[in-house]
Amino acid sequence: MRFVYNQTLAIEKMLMKKKKSLSVKQIVIII
C-alpha cells in the first residue's frame, strides 16, 4: 500500500509541473 501511495504522490508532483488535468485520469488507471 505504501509503495502505491508514494508512487501516486510522485505522479502528482509531476502533474503539478506539467499542469495537465487529463493526466489525473492516468493516476486513477494506475491505481
C-alpha positions as CSV (number, residue, x, y, z in Angstrom):
1,M,0.0,0.0,0.0
2,R,2.8,2.4,0.9
3,F,4.5,1.8,-2.5
4,V,1.4,2.6,-4.4
5,Y,0.7,5.7,-2.2
6,N,4.3,7.0,-2.6
7,Q,4.1,6.3,-6.4
8,T,0.9,8.3,-6.6
9,L,2.5,11.3,-4.7
10,A,5.4,11.2,-7.2
11,I,2.9,11.3,-10.1
12,E,1.0,14.2,-8.6
13,K,4.3,16.1,-8.3
14,M,4.9,15.5,-12.0
15,L,1.4,16.6,-12.8
16,M,1.8,19.9,-10.9
17,K,4.9,20.5,-13.1
18,K,3.2,19.6,-16.3
19,K,-0.1,21.1,-15.1
20,K,-2.1,18.6,-17.2
21,S,-5.6,17.9,-15.9
22,L,-6.0,14.9,-18.3
23,S,-3.1,13.1,-16.6
24,V,-5.2,12.9,-13.4
25,K,-7.2,10.1,-15.2
26,Q,-3.9,8.2,-15.7
27,I,-3.4,8.2,-11.9
28,V,-6.7,6.5,-11.4
29,I,-5.8,4.0,-14.0
30,I,-2.5,3.2,-12.3
31,I,-4.2,2.8,-9.0
